[in-house]
Amino acid sequence: MASTHVKPVADNFDSEAADAQQSPGGIAHETGELHRLLVESVDEYAIFALDPQGHILSWNPGAERFKGYKADEVIGKHFSIFYPKERIEEGFPDYELREAARVGRFEDEGWRVRKDGSRFWANVVITALHDPAGNLVGYAKVTRDLTERREAEEALRESERRAAAEEAARHVADLVRKRAELLQRLTAAMSAARTTDEVTHVIIDEGVPAVGAAAGALGLMDASGQVIKLVADRGYKEIPNKVRSMRLDSPIPMGQAVRSGKPVICLTREERDRQFPALADILAPFSASAILPLADRGRVVGALALHFAEGSPLDEDKVQLIEAFAQQAAQALERATLYQAEQSARARADEANRAKSQFLAAMSHELRTPLNAIAGYADLIAIGVRGPVTEEQKEDLGRIKRSQQHLLGIINDILNFSRVEAGQTQYDIAAVPVAEMLESVRQMIAPQAAAKAIDFVVEDCPANAFVWADRAKTEQVLLNLLSNAVKFTSQGSVTLSCELKNSKQVALSVRDTGIGIPDAELDRVFEPFVQVGRSFTQAHEGTGLGLAISRDLARGMGGDITATSTIGEGSTFTVLLPQPAAENSKTTG
């Protein structure tokens, strides 16, 4: 510790002692006695004398009080017993005496040791004493215990340190909070953007100034993956056309960032100009630059260049901020690219569906005309317009008529399916009494069930059960489900029932005891052109469109169709339809 020069109380005493050495005998005797009384009465300071070699010659009550030694324990011992071991090993006590002898006085603050081994912080002043001839006769040593003062100072410093640390922590937390809020705001804006143009606008027009950059540019890879093109920029005085589209191997920072997949950080203008001299004129107004690759899941799509003015240094915090921003920008661009690709694919699929529907509709109309003609001519021949008809010929004409009706049914299914697919189906929604509708379909299905000797049961339905639907299309759905049930049931029964599921839905169920449907096929029965159970040995008439049309119609009326089945026991198809809302309740009255 550096020496300080604070004049202790004993300095005056030392001066008087020196004067006494030069006074006549009586005065010297009186002064020496005064000196002795003064020293012995002071207990706030340790005051004692040393011989020229540093041995203790005297000991006052103050020294005994806070060093812990009695006079007879220290007189004659070397004063280094008061020093810590490390200071003794350094030779510091002897150094103090040499300096005091050389300049007359030495002052120091440091740790000293009491008799019990405890340490205290002391201020020490050693004054060299000389006889009238100038010879060194010893030293006067005054020690003050400053432990309490030092502890108070240490406590103050610790308090100041904690306050500074807390302030620094608050500052860091504030920076982190502001950075998080900024990134959240930019991320939300980029997430709301759908197309790459919209995302680009957020990155350049909102993101660049938000991160404190004076200028910025966004470059994206072209389809070849060898050229990077500037798609947006701001803050530049002028960007030549030759720089707006450059190969990746060109000496530009964007190319380097994309090739390496790592940021290019230039903290000074000189550093940047040395690495990329071709851009020195364009970037002259800016003191620092950061060019970051835009990569999402390992795929680099481009780069973002940010340039900063003199008053906005590019420090570590800002680098972390812009790296996080670049990562969010890359993800937003990737999402926008996928969204646009999806939209494009969906548009192409919709166009293909429209073309398919138009083709099916045209084909259906073209086929219905000759089929109707076949039916008409078959009827004319059967009634004898062209002459007498034998019984065998009538049977052949019947087969022709049945085949014509079968083909016409298939074509009608295709036409209906194409209309549903194209969204051309119109619905006449109203409150439909369920019991009345079930009776209507019962009359149409009962003959088919009787022809196969199958029991057809229609369970009672509550009189207050209504559905909010198109009656004709609901009957079409039920007729299709019942026809299928009869078709695939060789013995047993087919049951039609209704149930009020809750205050919002009615369930209309068709249950049969037929062949059943494998679990793996349940999800497929509603797909177009699928007929579960068709085989080479057991063919069933139809196109496989009935269930697909039925489900689309049910969904078009705000409902749905579900299916459950057990092989060998039968199947249940349930049509779920909405009940009339409260505002439509007057319709059901």
Secondary structure, DSSP 8 states (H G I E B T S, - for coil): --------THHHHHHHHHHHHHS-HHHHHHHHHHHHHHHHH--SSEEEEE-TTSBB----HHHHHHH---HHHHTTSBGGGGS-HHHHHHTHHHHHHHHHHHHSEEEEEEEEE-TTS-EEEEEEEEEEEE-TT--EEEEEEEEEE-HHHHHHHHHHHHHHHHHHHHHHHHHHHHHHHHHHHHHHHHHHHHHH--SHHHHHHIIIIIIHHHTT-SEEEEEEE-TTSSEEEEEEEES-S---HHHHEEETTSSSHHHHHHHHSS-EEE-SHHHHHHH-GGGTTTTTT-SEEEEEEEEETTEEEEEEEEEE-TTS---HHHHHHHHHHHHHHHHHHHHHHHHHHHHHHHHHHHHHHHHHHHHHHHHHHHHHHHHHHHHHHHHHHHTTTTS---HHHHHHHHHHHHHHHHHHHHHHHHHHHHHHHTT------EEEEHHHHHHHHHHHHHHHHHHTT-EEEE----TT-EEEE-HHHHHHHHHHHHHHHHHT-SSSEEEEEEEE-SSSEEEEEEEE-SS---HHHHTTTTSTT--TT--SSS---S-S-HHHHHHHHHHHTT-EEEEEEETTTEEEEEEEEE---GGGHHHH-
